[in-house]
Structure formats: structure tokens, C-alpha cells
Amino acid sequence: MIFVLKLAWLDPDLRNFETEVTLRNEGEGKESKERHLDRKRILLTRKYANGDIQFVDLDDATQRMQTLSKSEYVSMKDPVWADYFFPDFSFLNMQNEGVRTLERRTLLWCGDMGGFVSYSMKYYATFQESLELHSFPLDRQLCRTGLGYLVGCSRVAMALAEVVHDRTPVLNLISEASWIRLTAEKTIDEFQFVPLVGSKKIAQVCDMWGCDDDMQKKCTVYVRHCDRYLPFEVQRSCVSVVFHLERKGDYYFHSVLFMVFLVNIISLCTFSIPLDDVSGRLGHLSTCFLAVLAYRYVIDDTLPRKEYLTAADSYIIFACSFQVLICIQTVLLGFINDRMEMESKTAMDIWVGVVLLLIWLGVNYYLRYLWKSSTRQGWQSVYQTNREPYAPILECSECGHRWLCKNCQVNDKIHKCESTHCDASGDSIAIKFLTPDDRPPVVKQQKFPSPPPELKELSKTTSPTGESSPSPSRLGFVNESFSPHKPLLLERINFTSSGYVR
């Protein structure tokens, strides 16, 4: 998979820092021997969203405030990034380390409230996760990937994140699914992720897969909610991007299962061999049996090993059993060769062959009808089977109370009702994994924060010695002090209380 990971965050410490700006030497003539570009050490106090800057020249004894528009300077040196905040993250299911290229970090704007940083990295990586194949080759898969728009925040720096695909991954799920799980490497009292508003979809998948666009429009990216009643110091923000994929079974039906069907039709030609030639019949059937087994290994080479049988496995086992039944019929008629007249045995052989042919054709006609009608399992069943924690809800069968399950208890076998008037537990408490059809994401999407009006461009701001930059509340951020108990700084909190369902 090839994709670009983009992050952005507000660092309150990224202000009034020393840097260098490159200026053009406007006083040089055409034949001047002076350098065309000069570097100047400055103390940057403001950078506007359009590129204009406000600074203090460190070589100027007067230390007066100066301004430059974007067109008046060539470039500006980046801050020493190692001295400032970075929202560390990791991919839980990335194989090896992947190849990372085109790393870029840019200061978008800064003022008295801090600096807003944009970061991007291009990845060439492989991800893995198990597949649920009970309905193969008419199965549906939930493929979580880091392609989407995210936003987060921090006690020391608000972090916005966005994952976009440089080349839409061709999800060729041969042996394992291509999934990505992005998780923070710092606890939620330092920073968290929140999804951004925006259209997200898969632009391209391989020919063997299709995407359920209706489900994708409802939810592509979501952030795991945080648990209010657990210490923030032991929780980490986690991002999941879900692709709702449907396998196109044409290849397996046309190139594998239809071939198995034809092999069994050929095996029915055994009844055209004389009854006296038992060895000839068994030789023909054994050849057909081995041909069916060969197609069984073709499917095994393209799928991971599972402890259960897929729908394709069941069909091939049925085909093998069908041939075994013909073998048994041939052997039995060979044993009773001396006890029945030849005409009676021939008639019985013909009738058995006709009945088996009708059974085989009827079963395959029904299976073809199911394939053409695209009878697939619902997404509710897929979410439940995969235990996808999009919105895990616990429901008590005795009192009817419903509440949001804690993330740490999703895989627990025993739950207890949280209602104050009910003591039910165990089998009375059922966990349901809701889908985007059932409810919107727990953590709502938010708009990407824009710079404050005072930092959009130089011409619309006050004088360099005028008023200071606005407080964070003017950006749409909550104007609250940073606290481990109030770690979320955007317009709404990034968790829903476990035990509360809207």
C-alpha cells in the first residue's frame, strides 16, 4: 500500500523563536559582484497564513519590529524541530517498518498563542489482519486503513491529523487483508485524535473487490472514544478507517467452481462404461477425484488457513462426496454381479446415473441463483463477527438498560449491568457491535480549524506594536487551562461516558 500520512497540530511553545530569512539584495546592479541573496538572523514573532512575517532583526541594535510580505523574501529556515512537540504514533499491524520517503514539516502560521505545524510522510508499507471467510467467495470484509481525515489535540499541543492516499491502494487480499491501525504513542492527557469533516471514499480497488458506497458515505474514519471512568494516563487515542468491501466472486465461480462442476459432469460419464469393467470405472472416477482436489489446492493457495470451512470448501467437499457416492454404487453393483440379471443391473445403473445427474444439476442451479442474486450476509453480521468496536453497546435482557461498552471490556466474556436497579450479569448481558447504519460515530467529526483573522494576512492586522494575537478560543478551541482531567481542547469533548448512549 502506498499512502501519505499528514499531521497538523498547534504547539503553544512554537513562538518567538530564532531563525534565518533569505532576502534578495535589491541594491545590487547588473554588474555588481555582491551576493544576490543575503541571510538575516531574526526573531520571528508572527507568521501569517499567507506567508507574511513579523520579526525582530537580531543584528539591529534598535531591536525594532519589522514586517515582510511573502513576495519580499525568498525563504525562511525552519525551526529546530527536535526542540518542539511531535505527536508520536505507530501502526499496530504494519509488517516490518515499511519504506518512508518525502518527509516534510512546515510551519503554517504562528503568533502569541503558538505555531500551527503541518507534517507529511509518504509510506510504502504492507499491513495485515485476519479475514472472515465463512461466506467465501460471496464474503464481505471490513478493511481498516489509515486513509482519511483526522484531528487531535494535546495538553501541550493540539494535533490535527489527516491520512490521504498518494495512490489509492489496490486491496489485493490474497493471503491477508491490508489493514492499518493508527495509535498514539502518548497517553490521552497529552494528545488525541478527532475525525475531520470531509468526503472520504475508495477511488480504486482491484477487479476482484467492490466497495459499498452507501456504507462508506456514512462512515469511513472513526476514532475510538475514551473511557471517562478510567485514568487518562493509561489510555491512548486510536484511529480506525473502515473500508466496506464486497468480494466479486466471478473469478472463483468461472475459473474454479465451474471447472469442478464440469469435472463432476465428466465423472457421470462413468455410467457409460460397461458394468463388467469395474476397474475401468474406478480408474475414471479416481482421475476426476484428483482433478477436483487440484482445484481445492488452487483455492488454498489464495486464502489464509482457517479452522472452519468456507462456502467454497463446502462445495468442493460436496463434489468429492458426489464422486465417492458413484464409486460406492459401482463397487456394490460389482459385488452383486452374480445375484442379479444383467438387464436389471443395467436398468438400475441407468436410473442411479439419471438421479445423480438431476441432483447435481439441481444443486448447482440453486447455487448459481444465490450467486446472481448476490445474497450476502448483512453488515450487522459482519461487524458482530469481526467484533468491530465502532460502537459496542451492552444491553441487559432483564431491565432493558443499554450503555456504551468500555474499550477495555470489549473482549470480556462476562459483563455486569450498570443500572442501579438491576444486578444482572453473565448471559443476561449481550454485547452488540453497531454499524454506521445504526448510529453515527461516537466521536463526532469537526471542521479543520482556520487561522484567526489577525493571522490571515499582514494587511488586515494591527500594527506590529499593536494588540497581541487572539486567545485560543477565537480559533474555535475551548479556552480552558490544560489539565489531565480535561485533555480535549476542541469544541466538544472527545469521549462519551461509558454507560451513556445517545
C-alpha positions as CSV (number, residue, x, y, z in Angstrom):
1,M,0.0,0.0,0.0
2,I,1.3,3.5,-0.9
3,F,-0.2,6.4,1.0
4,V,0.8,9.8,2.5
5,L,0.2,10.4,6.2
6,K,-0.4,14.1,7.1
7,L,-0.5,15.5,10.5
8,A,-1.0,19.1,11.8
9,W,-1.0,20.5,15.3
10,L,-0.8,23.7,17.4
11,D,2.3,23.9,19.6
12,P,2.0,26.7,22.2
13,D,5.8,26.6,22.6
14,L,6.4,27.4,18.9
15,R,6.6,31.2,19.2
16,N,9.2,33.9,19.3
17,F,11.9,31.6,18.1
18,E,15.2,32.4,16.3
19,T,15.6,31.6,12.6
20,E,17.0,32.9,9.4
21,V,15.3,34.6,6.5
22,T,16.8,34.8,3.0
23,L,16.4,38.2,1.3
24,R,17.2,39.5,-2.2
25,N,19.9,42.1,-2.4
26,E,17.8,44.9,-4.0
27,G,20.7,47.4,-4.1
28,E,23.0,45.4,-6.5
29,G,23.4,46.4,-10.1
30,K,23.6,44.3,-13.2
31,E,27.4,44.2,-13.0
32,S,27.5,44.1,-9.2
33,K,29.8,41.5,-7.6
34,E,27.7,41.3,-4.4
35,R,25.7,38.3,-3.5
36,H,22.2,38.3,-4.9
37,L,20.8,36.6,-1.7
38,D,21.5,37.6,1.8
39,R,20.7,35.8,5.1
40,K,19.4,37.6,8.1
41,R,19.1,36.3,11.7
42,I,15.7,37.2,13.1
43,L,13.4,36.5,16.0
44,L,10.1,35.5,14.4
45,T,7.1,36.8,16.3
46,R,4.4,36.2,13.8
47,K,3.9,34.3,10.6
48,Y,0.7,34.9,8.8
49,A,-1.3,32.2,6.9
50,N,-0.5,33.8,3.5
51,G,3.3,33.8,4.2
52,D,3.8,37.4,5.6
53,I,6.1,37.6,8.6
54,Q,6.6,39.9,11.6
55,F,10.1,39.8,13.2
56,V,12.9,41.5,15.1
57,D,16.3,41.8,13.3
58,L,18.8,40.4,15.8
59,D,21.6,42.3,14.1
60,D,19.7,45.6,14.5
61,A,20.7,47.5,17.6
62,T,17.3,49.2,17.8
63,Q,15.5,45.9,18.1
64,R,12.5,47.4,16.3
65,M,9.6,45.3,15.0
66,Q,9.7,44.8,11.2
67,T,7.4,43.1,8.6
68,L,7.9,41.5,5.3
69,S,5.3,40.2,2.8
70,K,5.7,36.8,1.2
71,S,7.0,38.3,-2.0
72,E,9.7,40.3,-0.2
73,Y,11.7,37.4,1.0
74,V,12.9,34.2,-0.7
75,S,12.7,31.6,2.1
76,M,12.8,31.2,5.8
77,K,14.7,28.5,7.7
78,D,12.6,26.0,9.7
79,P,12.7,25.9,13.5
80,V,14.8,23.3,15.2
81,W,12.0,20.7,15.1
82,A,13.8,18.4,17.7
83,D,13.2,21.1,20.3
84,Y,9.4,21.1,19.9
85,F,6.4,18.8,20.2
86,F,5.7,15.9,17.8
87,P,2.6,13.7,18.1
88,D,4.3,10.3,18.2
89,F,2.2,7.5,16.7
90,S,2.6,3.9,15.4
91,F,0.9,1.4,13.2
92,L,-0.1,-1.7,15.1
93,N,-0.3,-4.1,12.2
94,M,2.4,-2.8,9.8
95,Q,4.7,-5.6,8.6
96,N,8.3,-4.7,9.1
97,E,8.9,-1.0,9.1
98,G,7.9,-0.1,5.6
99,V,9.7,2.5,3.4
100,R,9.3,6.1,4.4
101,T,10.1,8.9,2.0
102,L,9.3,12.6,1.3
103,E,9.2,13.7,4.9
104,R,8.2,17.3,5.2
105,R,7.3,19.6,8.2
106,T,6.1,23.1,7.6
107,L,5.1,26.0,9.9
108,L,1.7,27.3,8.6
109,W,1.3,30.2,10.9
110,C,2.3,31.3,14.4
111,G,1.6,34.1,16.9
112,D,1.4,34.7,20.6
113,M,-0.7,31.5,21.0
114,G,1.9,29.3,19.4
115,G,2.6,27.8,16.0
116,F,0.5,25.6,13.7
117,V,2.6,22.9,12.1
118,S,1.9,20.6,9.1
119,Y,3.7,17.3,8.7
120,S,3.6,14.7,5.9
121,M,5.3,11.4,5.2
122,K,4.9,9.0,2.3
123,Y,4.8,5.3,3.2
124,Y,5.3,2.2,1.1
125,A,4.1,-0.4,3.6
126,T,2.3,-3.7,4.0
127,F,-0.4,-4.3,6.6
128,Q,-2.0,-7.5,7.8
129,E,-5.1,-8.7,9.6
130,S,-7.2,-11.8,9.5
131,L,-10.2,-12.4,7.1
132,E,-13.6,-13.7,8.0
133,L,-14.3,-16.2,5.2
134,H,-17.4,-18.2,6.1
135,S,-19.2,-16.9,3.0
136,F,-16.3,-17.0,0.6
137,P,-16.5,-16.3,-2.3
138,L,-19.5,-14.1,-1.6
139,D,-18.0,-12.6,1.5
140,R,-17.9,-9.1,2.9
141,Q,-14.8,-7.7,4.6
142,L,-14.1,-4.8,6.9
143,C,-10.7,-3.4,5.9
144,R,-9.4,-0.8,8.3
145,T,-6.9,1.5,6.8
146,G,-5.3,4.9,7.7
147,L,-6.8,6.6,4.7
148,G,-8.9,9.5,5.9
149,Y,-9.0,12.8,7.7
150,L,-8.3,13.0,11.4
151,V,-7.9,15.7,14.0
152,G,-6.5,15.5,17.5
153,C,-5.4,17.7,20.4
154,S,-3.0,17.7,23.2
155,R,-2.4,19.2,26.6
156,V,0.8,20.8,25.3
157,A,-0.1,20.9,21.6
158,M,-3.2,20.3,19.7
159,A,-2.6,17.9,16.9
160,L,-4.6,17.6,13.7
161,A,-4.0,14.6,11.5
162,E,-5.0,13.6,8.1
163,V,-4.2,10.5,6.2
164,V,-4.6,10.7,2.4
165,H,-3.6,8.3,-0.3
166,D,-1.0,9.2,-2.8
167,R,-2.0,6.3,-4.9
168,T,-5.2,4.6,-3.9
169,P,-4.2,1.1,-2.6
170,V,-5.2,-1.8,-4.7
171,L,-6.5,-4.1,-2.0
172,N,-5.4,-7.4,-3.3
173,L,-6.4,-9.6,-0.3
174,I,-4.7,-12.8,-1.3
175,S,-3.4,-14.2,1.9
176,E,-4.2,-11.5,4.4
177,A,-6.1,-8.2,4.5
178,S,-4.4,-4.9,4.0
179,W,-5.3,-3.0,7.2
180,I,-3.8,-0.1,9.1
181,R,-4.4,0.7,12.8
182,L,-3.0,4.1,13.8
183,T,-2.5,4.6,17.5
184,A,-0.9,7.4,19.6
185,E,2.4,6.7,21.4
186,K,1.4,9.1,24.1
187,T,-1.4,8.9,26.6
188,I,-4.7,10.9,26.0
189,D,-3.8,13.5,28.6
190,E,-1.1,14.7,26.0
191,F,-3.0,14.4,22.7
192,Q,-5.9,12.7,21.0
193,F,-7.3,12.2,17.5
194,V,-10.7,13.5,16.3
195,P,-12.1,13.0,12.8
196,L,-12.4,15.9,10.4
197,V,-15.4,16.7,8.3
198,G,-14.9,15.7,4.7
199,S,-15.8,13.3,1.9
200,K,-13.8,10.0,2.1
201,K,-14.1,7.1,-0.3
202,I,-12.1,4.5,-2.1
203,A,-11.2,5.6,-5.6
204,Q,-9.7,2.3,-6.8
205,V,-9.6,-1.3,-5.7
206,C,-8.6,-4.4,-7.6
207,D,-11.1,-6.1,-10.0
208,M,-11.9,-8.8,-7.5
209,W,-13.4,-6.4,-5.0
210,G,-16.1,-3.8,-4.9
211,C,-17.0,-1.1,-2.3
212,D,-20.3,-0.5,-0.7
213,D,-20.5,3.3,-1.3
214,D,-23.6,3.7,0.9
215,M,-21.8,2.5,3.9
216,Q,-18.6,4.4,3.0
217,K,-20.6,7.7,2.9
218,K,-21.9,7.0,6.4
219,C,-18.5,6.2,8.0
220,T,-15.0,5.8,6.6
221,V,-12.9,7.0,9.6
222,Y,-13.7,7.0,13.2
223,V,-11.8,7.5,16.5
224,R,-12.2,5.2,19.4
225,H,-13.9,7.0,22.3
226,C,-12.1,7.4,25.6
227,D,-13.4,6.0,28.8
228,R,-14.5,8.6,31.3
229,Y,-14.1,6.4,34.3
230,L,-10.6,5.2,33.6
231,P,-7.4,7.2,34.3
232,F,-6.4,9.2,31.2
233,E,-2.8,8.2,32.0
234,V,-3.4,4.6,30.9
235,Q,-5.4,5.3,27.7
236,R,-4.2,6.1,24.2
237,S,-6.1,7.5,21.3
238,C,-6.7,5.1,18.4
239,V,-7.8,5.8,14.8
240,S,-9.6,3.3,12.6
241,V,-10.6,3.8,8.9
242,V,-13.1,1.2,7.7
243,F,-13.5,0.1,4.1
244,H,-16.6,-1.9,3.4
245,L,-15.6,-4.3,0.7
246,E,-17.5,-6.9,-1.2
247,R,-15.7,-9.7,-3.0
248,K,-16.6,-10.2,-6.6
249,G,-16.7,-14.0,-6.9
250,D,-16.7,-14.2,-10.7
251,Y,-13.1,-15.5,-10.9
252,Y,-13.7,-18.3,-8.4
253,F,-17.1,-19.2,-9.9
254,H,-15.8,-19.2,-13.5
255,S,-12.3,-20.4,-13.1
256,V,-12.5,-22.8,-10.2
257,L,-16.0,-23.8,-9.1
258,F,-17.4,-24.1,-12.7
259,M,-14.4,-26.3,-13.5
260,V,-15.3,-28.5,-10.6
261,F,-18.9,-28.7,-11.9
262,L,-17.6,-29.8,-15.3
263,V,-15.3,-32.4,-13.8
264,N,-18.3,-34.0,-11.9
265,I,-20.3,-34.0,-15.1
266,I,-17.4,-35.9,-16.7
267,S,-17.4,-38.3,-13.7
268,L,-21.0,-39.1,-14.5
269,C,-19.8,-40.5,-17.8
270,T,-18.7,-43.5,-15.7
271,F,-22.2,-44.9,-16.3
272,S,-21.4,-45.2,-20.0
273,I,-18.6,-47.7,-19.2
274,P,-19.9,-51.4,-19.0
275,L,-20.7,-52.7,-15.6
276,D,-18.3,-55.6,-16.1
277,D,-15.4,-53.2,-16.3
278,V,-15.3,-52.2,-12.7
279,S,-11.6,-51.3,-12.8
280,G,-12.1,-49.0,-15.7
281,R,-14.9,-47.2,-13.9
282,L,-12.9,-46.8,-10.7
283,G,-9.9,-45.5,-12.7
284,H,-12.0,-42.9,-14.4
285,L,-13.5,-41.8,-11.1
286,S,-10.1,-41.6,-9.4
287,T,-8.9,-39.3,-12.2
288,C,-11.8,-37.0,-11.7
289,F,-11.4,-37.1,-8.0
290,L,-7.8,-36.0,-8.2
291,A,-8.8,-33.2,-10.6
292,V,-11.3,-31.8,-8.0
293,L,-8.7,-32.0,-5.3
294,A,-6.3,-30.0,-7.5
295,Y,-8.8,-27.1,-7.7
296,R,-9.1,-27.4,-3.9
297,Y,-5.4,-26.6,-3.6
298,V,-5.8,-23.7,-6.0
299,I,-8.2,-22.0,-3.5
300,D,-6.0,-22.9,-0.6
301,D,-3.1,-21.1,-2.2
302,T,-5.1,-17.8,-2.4
303,L,-6.6,-17.8,1.1
304,P,-5.3,-18.0,4.7
305,R,-5.8,-21.2,6.6
306,K,-8.9,-21.3,8.7
307,E,-10.2,-23.8,11.2
308,Y,-13.7,-23.6,9.7
309,L,-15.0,-24.4,6.2
310,T,-15.7,-21.7,3.7
311,A,-18.7,-21.9,1.3
312,A,-16.2,-22.8,-1.5
313,D,-14.8,-25.6,0.7
314,S,-18.2,-27.0,1.4
315,Y,-18.9,-27.0,-2.4
316,I,-15.7,-28.9,-3.2
317,I,-16.3,-31.4,-0.4
318,F,-19.8,-31.9,-1.7
319,A,-18.3,-32.5,-5.2
320,C,-15.9,-35.1,-3.8
321,S,-18.6,-36.8,-1.8
322,F,-20.7,-37.0,-5.0
323,Q,-17.9,-38.9,-6.7
324,V,-17.4,-41.1,-3.7
325,L,-21.1,-42.0,-3.9
326,I,-20.6,-43.0,-7.6
327,C,-17.7,-45.2,-6.6
328,I,-19.7,-46.9,-3.9
329,Q,-22.5,-47.5,-6.3
330,T,-20.0,-49.1,-8.8
331,V,-18.5,-51.4,-6.2
332,L,-21.9,-52.5,-4.9
333,L,-23.1,-53.4,-8.4
334,G,-19.8,-55.3,-8.9
335,F,-20.4,-57.4,-5.7
336,I,-23.9,-58.4,-6.7
337,N,-22.9,-59.3,-10.2
338,D,-23.9,-63.0,-9.8
339,R,-27.2,-62.4,-7.9
340,M,-29.0,-60.2,-10.4
341,E,-29.7,-60.4,-14.1
342,M,-27.7,-58.3,-16.4
343,E,-30.7,-56.3,-17.7
344,S,-31.8,-55.5,-14.1
345,K,-28.4,-54.3,-13.2
346,T,-28.1,-52.1,-16.3
347,A,-31.5,-50.6,-15.7
348,M,-30.6,-49.8,-12.0
349,D,-27.3,-48.4,-13.1
350,I,-29.0,-46.1,-15.6
351,W,-31.6,-44.9,-13.1
352,V,-29.0,-44.2,-10.5
353,G,-27.0,-42.2,-13.0
354,V,-30.0,-40.1,-14.0
355,V,-31.0,-39.4,-10.4
356,L,-27.4,-38.3,-9.6
357,L,-27.3,-36.1,-12.6
358,L,-30.6,-34.4,-11.7
359,I,-29.4,-33.9,-8.1
360,W,-26.1,-32.4,-9.3
361,L,-27.8,-30.1,-11.8
362,G,-30.4,-29.0,-9.3
363,V,-28.0,-28.1,-6.5
364,N,-25.8,-26.2,-8.9
365,Y,-28.7,-24.3,-10.4
366,Y,-29.7,-23.2,-6.9
367,L,-26.2,-22.1,-6.0
368,R,-26.0,-20.1,-9.2
369,Y,-29.3,-18.4,-8.3
370,L,-27.8,-17.4,-5.0
371,W,-24.7,-16.0,-6.7
372,K,-26.6,-14.0,-9.2
373,S,-29.0,-12.6,-6.6
374,S,-25.9,-11.6,-4.6
375,T,-27.3,-13.0,-1.4
376,R,-24.7,-11.8,1.2
377,Q,-24.6,-11.5,4.9
378,G,-25.6,-8.1,6.3
379,W,-23.1,-5.6,7.6
380,Q,-24.6,-6.1,11.1
381,S,-23.5,-9.7,11.0
382,V,-20.0,-8.7,9.6
383,Y,-19.5,-6.2,12.4
384,Q,-20.6,-8.7,15.0
385,T,-18.4,-11.5,13.7
386,N,-15.4,-9.2,13.4
387,R,-16.2,-7.6,16.8
388,E,-15.5,-4.2,15.2
389,P,-15.5,-1.6,18.0
390,Y,-17.2,1.1,16.0
391,A,-19.9,1.5,18.7
392,P,-20.0,-1.5,21.1
393,I,-23.2,-1.5,23.1
394,L,-24.1,-3.6,26.1
395,E,-27.8,-4.5,26.6
396,C,-29.4,-6.1,29.6
397,S,-32.1,-8.5,28.7
398,E,-33.7,-8.2,32.2
399,C,-34.1,-4.5,32.6
400,G,-33.5,-3.3,29.0
401,H,-30.7,-0.9,30.0
402,R,-28.3,-0.1,27.2
403,W,-24.9,1.6,27.6
404,L,-21.7,2.1,25.7
405,C,-19.1,-0.6,26.4
406,K,-15.7,0.4,27.7
407,N,-12.9,-0.2,25.2
408,C,-11.0,-2.4,27.6
409,Q,-14.1,-4.6,28.1
410,V,-15.0,-5.3,24.5
411,N,-13.4,-8.7,24.6
412,D,-14.6,-9.7,28.0
413,K,-16.9,-12.7,28.3
414,I,-18.8,-11.6,31.4
415,H,-20.4,-8.2,31.9
416,K,-22.5,-6.7,34.7
417,C,-25.5,-4.4,34.3
418,E,-24.6,-0.8,35.2
419,S,-28.2,0.1,36.1
420,T,-28.6,0.9,39.8
421,H,-31.8,-1.1,39.9
422,C,-30.5,-4.3,38.3
423,D,-27.9,-6.9,39.4
424,A,-28.0,-9.0,36.2
425,S,-24.7,-10.3,34.8
426,G,-23.3,-13.1,32.6
427,D,-25.6,-14.4,29.9
428,S,-28.2,-11.7,30.6
429,I,-25.8,-9.0,29.2
430,A,-25.3,-9.2,25.4
431,I,-22.8,-7.1,23.5
432,K,-23.9,-5.7,20.1
433,F,-21.5,-4.1,17.7
434,L,-23.5,-1.4,16.0
435,T,-22.8,-0.3,12.4
436,P,-22.9,3.2,10.7
437,D,-26.5,2.2,9.6
438,D,-27.5,2.0,13.3
439,R,-25.9,5.3,14.6
440,P,-23.3,8.0,13.7
441,P,-19.8,7.7,15.2
442,V,-19.4,8.2,18.9
443,V,-16.8,10.9,18.4
444,K,-18.3,13.5,16.0
445,Q,-16.4,15.0,13.1
446,Q,-15.2,18.5,13.3
447,K,-14.1,21.2,10.8
448,F,-10.4,21.9,10.2
449,P,-9.6,25.0,12.3
450,S,-8.8,28.0,10.3
451,P,-6.2,30.6,11.5
452,P,-7.5,33.6,13.5
453,P,-8.5,36.7,11.5
454,E,-5.4,38.6,12.9
455,L,-3.1,36.0,11.4
456,K,-4.6,35.5,7.9
457,E,-2.5,38.2,6.2
458,L,-0.4,41.2,7.2
459,S,-2.6,43.9,5.6
460,K,-5.6,43.0,7.8
461,T,-3.8,43.0,11.1
462,T,-2.9,45.8,13.6
463,S,0.4,47.5,13.7
464,P,3.4,45.4,14.7
465,T,3.4,47.1,18.1
466,G,-0.4,46.8,18.4
467,E,-2.6,44.2,20.1
468,S,-1.4,40.7,20.6
469,S,-2.8,37.6,18.9
470,P,-6.2,36.3,20.0
471,S,-6.7,33.7,22.6
472,P,-7.3,30.1,21.5
473,S,-11.0,30.5,22.0
474,R,-11.1,32.7,18.9
475,L,-9.9,29.8,16.9
476,G,-12.8,27.6,17.9
477,F,-10.8,25.9,20.7
478,V,-12.0,25.7,24.2
479,N,-10.5,28.4,26.3
480,E,-9.7,26.2,29.3
481,S,-6.5,25.5,31.1
482,F,-4.7,22.4,30.2
483,S,-5.3,19.6,32.6
484,P,-5.0,15.8,32.6
485,H,-8.6,15.7,33.6
486,K,-9.7,18.0,30.7
487,P,-7.4,16.9,27.9
488,L,-9.6,17.7,25.0
489,L,-9.3,21.2,23.6
490,L,-11.6,21.3,20.6
491,E,-15.2,22.4,20.6
492,R,-16.5,19.2,22.1
493,I,-15.1,16.5,24.2
494,N,-13.5,13.5,22.6
495,F,-15.2,10.9,24.7
496,T,-18.6,9.7,25.5
497,S,-19.1,8.5,29.0
498,S,-19.2,4.7,29.2
499,G,-22.7,4.0,30.4
500,Y,-24.4,6.7,28.2
501,V,-25.9,6.1,24.8
502,R,-27.5,8.7,22.7
